[in-house]
Amino acid sequence: MLNKIEEIFESAIWRSRFIVLLAVVFGLIGSIILFMVASLDIYEVAKYSVSTILAGLHPEGFHEKIVTAIIGAIDLYLIAVVLLIFGFGLYELFISEIDEAGQQNVKSKILVINSLDQLKDKIAKVIVMVLIVSFFQKVLHTNFATPLEMFYFALSILALSGGLFFLSKVGGGHH
């Protein structure tokens, strides 16, 4: 009797892992939405740029506006990639390996996840890149009035560079 109860209980626990499919499906939907929104943003920037150039105009802040919008789209793309890696990783960790991925002769193994730590590592690296892109976007709108502010800006670039260097050393740097 106890063995039967244990068997039923263990079976229920094992099958409960399929709740992860909610995170996988909605993570992938979120990723697709962000890819579409970022692409639409790039399209709008291209349309604005071409119409402005063809009109022979060069409004003040033209370059900053275009660069800021493109960097914003890159930010969205990176977040979409985080969701994509998250969805693939959860699926492979909790449900099953993706058979088609093993059949493809894919050079990049970025979507191959073998442990929760590996998934966290890959997501963390992309999140750091999102933060760097966001920092760059904010810097575009910053006016440096004093040499001390420029020095702080240089220090922040040095800190980002150091962070990227150490991040590349985590996990061998080829994820």
CNS distance restraints for C-alpha pairs under 8 A (distance, minus, plus):
assign (resid   1 and name CA) (resid   5 and name CA) 6.40 0.50 0.50
assign (resid   2 and name CA) (resid   6 and name CA) 6.04 0.50 0.50
assign (resid   3 and name CA) (resid   7 and name CA) 6.02 0.50 0.50
assign (resid   4 and name CA) (resid   8 and name CA) 6.19 0.50 0.50
assign (resid   5 and name CA) (resid   9 and name CA) 6.01 0.50 0.50
assign (resid   6 and name CA) (resid  10 and name CA) 5.97 0.50 0.50
assign (resid   7 and name CA) (resid  11 and name CA) 6.04 0.50 0.50
assign (resid   8 and name CA) (resid  12 and name CA) 6.19 0.50 0.50
assign (resid   9 and name CA) (resid  13 and name CA) 6.21 0.50 0.50
assign (resid  10 and name CA) (resid  14 and name CA) 6.05 0.50 0.50
assign (resid  11 and name CA) (resid  15 and name CA) 6.15 0.50 0.50
assign (resid  12 and name CA) (resid  16 and name CA) 6.09 0.50 0.50
assign (resid  13 and name CA) (resid  17 and name CA) 7.29 0.50 0.50
assign (resid  17 and name CA) (resid  94 and name CA) 6.20 0.50 0.50
assign (resid  17 and name CA) (resid  95 and name CA) 7.14 0.50 0.50
assign (resid  18 and name CA) (resid  94 and name CA) 7.54 0.50 0.50
assign (resid  18 and name CA) (resid  95 and name CA) 6.78 0.50 0.50
assign (resid  19 and name CA) (resid  23 and name CA) 7.79 0.50 0.50
assign (resid  20 and name CA) (resid  24 and name CA) 6.35 0.50 0.50
assign (resid  20 and name CA) (resid  90 and name CA) 7.01 0.50 0.50
assign (resid  20 and name CA) (resid  91 and name CA) 7.39 0.50 0.50
assign (resid  20 and name CA) (resid  94 and name CA) 7.13 0.50 0.50
assign (resid  21 and name CA) (resid  25 and name CA) 5.89 0.50 0.50
assign (resid  21 and name CA) (resid  91 and name CA) 7.11 0.50 0.50
assign (resid  22 and name CA) (resid  26 and name CA) 5.98 0.50 0.50
assign (resid  23 and name CA) (resid  27 and name CA) 5.57 0.50 0.50
assign (resid  23 and name CA) (resid  87 and name CA) 6.85 0.50 0.50
assign (resid  23 and name CA) (resid  90 and name CA) 7.93 0.50 0.50
assign (resid  24 and name CA) (resid  28 and name CA) 6.13 0.50 0.50
assign (resid  24 and name CA) (resid  86 and name CA) 7.46 0.50 0.50
assign (resid  24 and name CA) (resid  87 and name CA) 4.29 0.50 0.50
assign (resid  24 and name CA) (resid  88 and name CA) 7.11 0.50 0.50
assign (resid  24 and name CA) (resid  90 and name CA) 6.58 0.50 0.50
assign (resid  24 and name CA) (resid  91 and name CA) 6.42 0.50 0.50
assign (resid  25 and name CA) (resid  29 and name CA) 6.19 0.50 0.50
assign (resid  25 and name CA) (resid  87 and name CA) 7.19 0.50 0.50
assign (resid  26 and name CA) (resid  30 and name CA) 5.98 0.50 0.50
assign (resid  27 and name CA) (resid  31 and name CA) 6.10 0.50 0.50
assign (resid  27 and name CA) (resid  83 and name CA) 5.30 0.50 0.50
assign (resid  27 and name CA) (resid  84 and name CA) 6.76 0.50 0.50
assign (resid  27 and name CA) (resid  86 and name CA) 7.16 0.50 0.50
assign (resid  27 and name CA) (resid  87 and name CA) 5.62 0.50 0.50
assign (resid  28 and name CA) (resid  32 and name CA) 6.16 0.50 0.50
assign (resid  28 and name CA) (resid  83 and name CA) 6.42 0.50 0.50
assign (resid  28 and name CA) (resid  84 and name CA) 5.79 0.50 0.50
assign (resid  28 and name CA) (resid  87 and name CA) 6.07 0.50 0.50
assign (resid  29 and name CA) (resid  33 and name CA) 6.19 0.50 0.50
assign (resid  30 and name CA) (resid  34 and name CA) 6.17 0.50 0.50
assign (resid  30 and name CA) (resid  80 and name CA) 7.14 0.50 0.50
assign (resid  30 and name CA) (resid  83 and name CA) 6.99 0.50 0.50
assign (resid  31 and name CA) (resid  35 and name CA) 6.16 0.50 0.50
assign (resid  31 and name CA) (resid  79 and name CA) 7.58 0.50 0.50
assign (resid  31 and name CA) (resid  80 and name CA) 4.24 0.50 0.50
assign (resid  31 and name CA) (resid  81 and name CA) 6.80 0.50 0.50
assign (resid  31 and name CA) (resid  82 and name CA) 7.98 0.50 0.50
assign (resid  31 and name CA) (resid  83 and name CA) 5.42 0.50 0.50
assign (resid  31 and name CA) (resid  84 and name CA) 5.91 0.50 0.50
assign (resid  32 and name CA) (resid  36 and name CA) 6.20 0.50 0.50
assign (resid  32 and name CA) (resid  80 and name CA) 7.09 0.50 0.50
assign (resid  33 and name CA) (resid  37 and name CA) 6.12 0.50 0.50
assign (resid  34 and name CA) (resid  38 and name CA) 5.95 0.50 0.50
assign (resid  34 and name CA) (resid  76 and name CA) 5.91 0.50 0.50
assign (resid  34 and name CA) (resid  77 and name CA) 6.58 0.50 0.50
assign (resid  34 and name CA) (resid  79 and name CA) 7.54 0.50 0.50
assign (resid  34 and name CA) (resid  80 and name CA) 5.47 0.50 0.50
assign (resid  35 and name CA) (resid  39 and name CA) 6.05 0.50 0.50
assign (resid  35 and name CA) (resid  76 and name CA) 7.07 0.50 0.50
assign (resid  35 and name CA) (resid  77 and name CA) 5.74 0.50 0.50
assign (resid  35 and name CA) (resid  80 and name CA) 6.13 0.50 0.50
assign (resid  36 and name CA) (resid  40 and name CA) 6.07 0.50 0.50
assign (resid  37 and name CA) (resid  41 and name CA) 6.15 0.50 0.50
assign (resid  37 and name CA) (resid  73 and name CA) 7.98 0.50 0.50
assign (resid  37 and name CA) (resid  76 and name CA) 7.81 0.50 0.50
assign (resid  38 and name CA) (resid  42 and name CA) 6.29 0.50 0.50
assign (resid  38 and name CA) (resid  72 and name CA) 7.88 0.50 0.50
assign (resid  38 and name CA) (resid  73 and name CA) 4.56 0.50 0.50
assign (resid  38 and name CA) (resid  74 and name CA) 7.20 0.50 0.50
assign (resid  38 and name CA) (resid  76 and name CA) 5.72 0.50 0.50
assign (resid  38 and name CA) (resid  77 and name CA) 6.26 0.50 0.50
assign (resid  39 and name CA) (resid  43 and name CA) 6.14 0.50 0.50
assign (resid  39 and name CA) (resid  73 and name CA) 7.20 0.50 0.50
assign (resid  40 and name CA) (resid  44 and name CA) 6.14 0.50 0.50
assign (resid  41 and name CA) (resid  45 and name CA) 6.23 0.50 0.50
assign (resid  41 and name CA) (resid  69 and name CA) 7.17 0.50 0.50
assign (resid  41 and name CA) (resid  70 and name CA) 7.58 0.50 0.50
assign (resid  41 and name CA) (resid  73 and name CA) 6.26 0.50 0.50
assign (resid  42 and name CA) (resid  46 and name CA) 6.11 0.50 0.50
assign (resid  42 and name CA) (resid  69 and name CA) 7.45 0.50 0.50
assign (resid  42 and name CA) (resid  70 and name CA) 6.20 0.50 0.50
assign (resid  42 and name CA) (resid  73 and name CA) 6.58 0.50 0.50
assign (resid  43 and name CA) (resid  47 and name CA) 6.11 0.50 0.50
assign (resid  44 and name CA) (resid  48 and name CA) 6.07 0.50 0.50
assign (resid  45 and name CA) (resid  49 and name CA) 5.94 0.50 0.50
assign (resid  45 and name CA) (resid  66 and name CA) 6.30 0.50 0.50
assign (resid  45 and name CA) (resid  69 and name CA) 6.85 0.50 0.50
assign (resid  45 and name CA) (resid  70 and name CA) 7.37 0.50 0.50
assign (resid  46 and name CA) (resid  50 and name CA) 6.02 0.50 0.50
assign (resid  47 and name CA) (resid  51 and name CA) 6.11 0.50 0.50
assign (resid  48 and name CA) (resid  52 and name CA) 5.99 0.50 0.50
assign (resid  49 and name CA) (resid  53 and name CA) 6.04 0.50 0.50
assign (resid  49 and name CA) (resid  66 and name CA) 7.48 0.50 0.50
assign (resid  50 and name CA) (resid  54 and name CA) 5.92 0.50 0.50
assign (resid  51 and name CA) (resid  55 and name CA) 6.04 0.50 0.50
assign (resid  52 and name CA) (resid  56 and name CA) 6.47 0.50 0.50
assign (resid  52 and name CA) (resid  57 and name CA) 5.43 0.50 0.50
assign (resid  52 and name CA) (resid  58 and name CA) 7.00 0.50 0.50
assign (resid  53 and name CA) (resid  57 and name CA) 5.82 0.50 0.50
assign (resid  53 and name CA) (resid  58 and name CA) 7.14 0.50 0.50
assign (resid  58 and name CA) (resid  62 and name CA) 6.43 0.50 0.50
assign (resid  61 and name CA) (resid  65 and name CA) 6.00 0.50 0.50
assign (resid  62 and name CA) (resid  66 and name CA) 6.35 0.50 0.50
assign (resid  63 and name CA) (resid  67 and name CA) 6.03 0.50 0.50
assign (resid  64 and name CA) (resid  68 and name CA) 5.82 0.50 0.50
assign (resid  64 and name CA) (resid 140 and name CA) 6.99 0.50 0.50
assign (resid  65 and name CA) (resid  69 and name CA) 6.18 0.50 0.50
assign (resid  66 and name CA) (resid  70 and name CA) 6.20 0.50 0.50
assign (resid  67 and name CA) (resid  71 and name CA) 6.03 0.50 0.50
assign (resid  68 and name CA) (resid  72 and name CA) 6.08 0.50 0.50
assign (resid  68 and name CA) (resid 137 and name CA) 5.89 0.50 0.50
assign (resid  68 and name CA) (resid 140 and name CA) 7.30 0.50 0.50
assign (resid  69 and name CA) (resid  73 and name CA) 6.29 0.50 0.50
assign (resid  70 and name CA) (resid  74 and name CA) 6.25 0.50 0.50
assign (resid  71 and name CA) (resid  75 and name CA) 6.18 0.50 0.50
assign (resid  71 and name CA) (resid 133 and name CA) 6.78 0.50 0.50
assign (resid  71 and name CA) (resid 134 and name CA) 7.82 0.50 0.50
assign (resid  71 and name CA) (resid 137 and name CA) 6.30 0.50 0.50
assign (resid  72 and name CA) (resid  76 and name CA) 6.44 0.50 0.50
assign (resid  72 and name CA) (resid 134 and name CA) 7.59 0.50 0.50
assign (resid  72 and name CA) (resid 137 and name CA) 7.23 0.50 0.50
assign (resid  73 and name CA) (resid  77 and name CA) 6.20 0.50 0.50
assign (resid  74 and name CA) (resid  78 and name CA) 6.15 0.50 0.50
assign (resid  74 and name CA) (resid 133 and name CA) 7.63 0.50 0.50
assign (resid  75 and name CA) (resid  79 and name CA) 6.32 0.50 0.50
assign (resid  75 and name CA) (resid 130 and name CA) 5.63 0.50 0.50
assign (resid  75 and name CA) (resid 133 and name CA) 6.25 0.50 0.50
assign (resid  75 and name CA) (resid 134 and name CA) 6.84 0.50 0.50
assign (resid  76 and name CA) (resid  80 and name CA) 6.10 0.50 0.50
assign (resid  77 and name CA) (resid  81 and name CA) 6.22 0.50 0.50
assign (resid  78 and name CA) (resid  82 and name CA) 6.33 0.50 0.50
assign (resid  78 and name CA) (resid 126 and name CA) 6.67 0.50 0.50
assign (resid  78 and name CA) (resid 127 and name CA) 7.75 0.50 0.50
assign (resid  78 and name CA) (resid 129 and name CA) 7.56 0.50 0.50
assign (resid  78 and name CA) (resid 130 and name CA) 6.09 0.50 0.50
assign (resid  79 and name CA) (resid  83 and name CA) 6.42 0.50 0.50
assign (resid  79 and name CA) (resid 126 and name CA) 7.71 0.50 0.50
assign (resid  79 and name CA) (resid 127 and name CA) 7.37 0.50 0.50
assign (resid  79 and name CA) (resid 130 and name CA) 6.91 0.50 0.50
assign (resid  80 and name CA) (resid  84 and name CA) 6.18 0.50 0.50
assign (resid  81 and name CA) (resid  85 and name CA) 6.07 0.50 0.50
assign (resid  81 and name CA) (resid 126 and name CA) 7.67 0.50 0.50
assign (resid  82 and name CA) (resid  86 and name CA) 5.97 0.50 0.50
assign (resid  82 and name CA) (resid 123 and name CA) 5.72 0.50 0.50
assign (resid  82 and name CA) (resid 126 and name CA) 6.28 0.50 0.50
assign (resid  82 and name CA) (resid 127 and name CA) 7.18 0.50 0.50
assign (resid  83 and name CA) (resid  87 and name CA) 6.05 0.50 0.50
assign (resid  84 and name CA) (resid  88 and name CA) 6.20 0.50 0.50
assign (resid  85 and name CA) (resid  89 and name CA) 5.81 0.50 0.50
assign (resid  85 and name CA) (resid 110 and name CA) 7.80 0.50 0.50
assign (resid  85 and name CA) (resid 111 and name CA) 5.95 0.50 0.50
assign (resid  85 and name CA) (resid 119 and name CA) 7.65 0.50 0.50
assign (resid  85 and name CA) (resid 122 and name CA) 7.66 0.50 0.50
assign (resid  85 and name CA) (resid 123 and name CA) 6.96 0.50 0.50
assign (resid  86 and name CA) (resid  90 and name CA) 6.05 0.50 0.50
assign (resid  86 and name CA) (resid 119 and name CA) 7.11 0.50 0.50
assign (resid  86 and name CA) (resid 123 and name CA) 7.06 0.50 0.50
assign (resid  87 and name CA) (resid  91 and name CA) 6.16 0.50 0.50
assign (resid  88 and name CA) (resid  92 and name CA) 6.16 0.50 0.50
assign (resid  88 and name CA) (resid 111 and name CA) 6.32 0.50 0.50
assign (resid  88 and name CA) (resid 112 and name CA) 7.85 0.50 0.50
assign (resid  88 and name CA) (resid 113 and name CA) 7.76 0.50 0.50
assign (resid  89 and name CA) (resid  93 and name CA) 5.99 0.50 0.50
assign (resid  89 and name CA) (resid 111 and name CA) 6.87 0.50 0.50
assign (resid  89 and name CA) (resid 112 and name CA) 7.13 0.50 0.50
assign (resid  89 and name CA) (resid 113 and name CA) 5.26 0.50 0.50
assign (resid  89 and name CA) (resid 119 and name CA) 6.01 0.50 0.50
assign (resid  90 and name CA) (resid  94 and name CA) 5.86 0.50 0.50
assign (resid  90 and name CA) (resid  95 and name CA) 7.64 0.50 0.50
assign (resid  91 and name CA) (resid  95 and name CA) 5.12 0.50 0.50
assign (resid  91 and name CA) (resid  96 and name CA) 6.27 0.50 0.50
assign (resid  91 and name CA) (resid  97 and name CA) 7.42 0.50 0.50
assign (resid  92 and name CA) (resid  96 and name CA) 4.93 0.50 0.50
assign (resid  92 and name CA) (resid  97 and name CA) 4.69 0.50 0.50
assign (resid  92 and name CA) (resid  98 and name CA) 6.62 0.50 0.50
assign (resid  92 and name CA) (resid 112 and name CA) 7.87 0.50 0.50
assign (resid  92 and name CA) (resid 113 and name CA) 6.57 0.50 0.50
assign (resid  92 and name CA) (resid 114 and name CA) 7.62 0.50 0.50
assign (resid  93 and name CA) (resid  97 and name CA) 7.63 0.50 0.50
assign (resid  93 and name CA) (resid 113 and name CA) 7.05 0.50 0.50
assign (resid  93 and name CA) (resid 114 and name CA) 6.77 0.50 0.50
assign (resid  93 and name CA) (resid 115 and name CA) 6.68 0.50 0.50
assign (resid  93 and name CA) (resid 116 and name CA) 7.29 0.50 0.50
assign (resid  98 and name CA) (resid 102 and name CA) 6.91 0.50 0.50
assign (resid  99 and name CA) (resid 103 and name CA) 6.51 0.50 0.50
assign (resid 100 and name CA) (resid 104 and name CA) 6.28 0.50 0.50
assign (resid 101 and name CA) (resid 106 and name CA) 7.66 0.50 0.50
assign (resid 109 and name CA) (resid 175 and name CA) 7.18 0.50 0.50
assign (resid 110 and name CA) (resid 122 and name CA) 7.85 0.50 0.50
assign (resid 110 and name CA) (resid 175 and name CA) 5.70 0.50 0.50
assign (resid 113 and name CA) (resid 118 and name CA) 6.26 0.50 0.50
assign (resid 113 and name CA) (resid 119 and name CA) 5.98 0.50 0.50
assign (resid 114 and name CA) (resid 118 and name CA) 6.56 0.50 0.50
assign (resid 114 and name CA) (resid 119 and name CA) 7.76 0.50 0.50
assign (resid 115 and name CA) (resid 119 and name CA) 6.38 0.50 0.50
assign (resid 116 and name CA) (resid 120 and name CA) 6.17 0.50 0.50
assign (resid 117 and name CA) (resid 121 and name CA) 6.05 0.50 0.50
assign (resid 118 and name CA) (resid 122 and name CA) 6.23 0.50 0.50
assign (resid 119 and name CA) (resid 123 and name CA) 6.16 0.50 0.50
assign (resid 120 and name CA) (resid 124 and name CA) 5.88 0.50 0.50
assign (resid 121 and name CA) (resid 125 and name CA) 6.25 0.50 0.50
assign (resid 121 and name CA) (resid 171 and name CA) 7.96 0.50 0.50
assign (resid 122 and name CA) (resid 126 and name CA) 6.52 0.50 0.50
assign (resid 122 and name CA) (resid 175 and name CA) 6.99 0.50 0.50
assign (resid 123 and name CA) (resid 127 and name CA) 6.11 0.50 0.50
assign (resid 124 and name CA) (resid 128 and name CA) 6.14 0.50 0.50
assign (resid 125 and name CA) (resid 129 and name CA) 6.43 0.50 0.50
assign (resid 125 and name CA) (resid 167 and name CA) 7.10 0.50 0.50
assign (resid 126 and name CA) (resid 130 and name CA) 6.28 0.50 0.50
assign (resid 127 and name CA) (resid 131 and name CA) 6.27 0.50 0.50
assign (resid 128 and name CA) (resid 132 and name CA) 6.23 0.50 0.50
assign (resid 129 and name CA) (resid 133 and name CA) 6.15 0.50 0.50
assign (resid 130 and name CA) (resid 134 and name CA) 6.10 0.50 0.50
assign (resid 131 and name CA) (resid 135 and name CA) 6.04 0.50 0.50
assign (resid 132 and name CA) (resid 136 and name CA) 6.18 0.50 0.50
assign (resid 132 and name CA) (resid 160 and name CA) 7.39 0.50 0.50
assign (resid 133 and name CA) (resid 137 and name CA) 6.19 0.50 0.50
assign (resid 134 and name CA) (resid 138 and name CA) 6.27 0.50 0.50
assign (resid 135 and name CA) (resid 139 and name CA) 6.17 0.50 0.50
assign (resid 136 and name CA) (resid 140 and name CA) 6.47 0.50 0.50
assign (resid 137 and name CA) (resid 141 and name CA) 7.36 0.50 0.50
assign (resid 138 and name CA) (resid 142 and name CA) 6.70 0.50 0.50
assign (resid 144 and name CA) (resid 149 and name CA) 5.74 0.50 0.50
assign (resid 144 and name CA) (resid 150 and name CA) 6.14 0.50 0.50
assign (resid 145 and name CA) (resid 149 and name CA) 6.81 0.50 0.50
assign (resid 146 and name CA) (resid 150 and name CA) 6.65 0.50 0.50
assign (resid 147 and name CA) (resid 151 and name CA) 6.15 0.50 0.50
assign (resid 148 and name CA) (resid 152 and name CA) 6.24 0.50 0.50
assign (resid 149 and name CA) (resid 153 and name CA) 6.17 0.50 0.50
assign (resid 150 and name CA) (resid 154 and name CA) 6.19 0.50 0.50
assign (resid 151 and name CA) (resid 155 and name CA) 6.19 0.50 0.50
assign (resid 152 and name CA) (resid 156 and name CA) 6.14 0.50 0.50
assign (resid 153 and name CA) (resid 157 and name CA) 6.35 0.50 0.50
assign (resid 154 and name CA) (resid 158 and name CA) 6.23 0.50 0.50
assign (resid 155 and name CA) (resid 159 and name CA) 6.09 0.50 0.50
assign (resid 156 and name CA) (resid 160 and name CA) 6.13 0.50 0.50
assign (resid 157 and name CA) (resid 161 and name CA) 6.09 0.50 0.50
assign (resid 158 and name CA) (resid 162 and name CA) 6.11 0.50 0.50
assign (resid 159 and name CA) (resid 163 and name CA) 6.05 0.50 0.50
assign (resid 160 and name CA) (resid 164 and name CA) 6.12 0.50 0.50
assign (resid 161 and name CA) (resid 165 and name CA) 6.13 0.50 0.50
assign (resid 162 and name CA) (resid 166 and name CA) 6.25 0.50 0.50
assign (resid 163 and name CA) (resid 167 and name CA) 5.95 0.50 0.50
assign (resid 164 and name CA) (resid 168 and name CA) 6.09 0.50 0.50
assign (resid 165 and name CA) (resid 169 and name CA) 6.67 0.50 0.50
assign (resid 166 and name CA) (resid 170 and name CA) 6.66 0.50 0.50
assign (resid 167 and name CA) (resid 173 and name CA) 7.34 0.50 0.50
assign (resid 168 and name CA) (resid 172 and name CA) 6.97 0.50 0.50
assign (resid 168 and name CA) (resid 173 and name CA) 4.24 0.50 0.50
assign (resid 168 and name CA) (resid 174 and name CA) 7.65 0.50 0.50
assign (resid 169 and name CA) (resid 173 and name CA) 5.07 0.50 0.50
assign (resid 171 and name CA) (resid 175 and name CA) 7.43 0.50 0.50
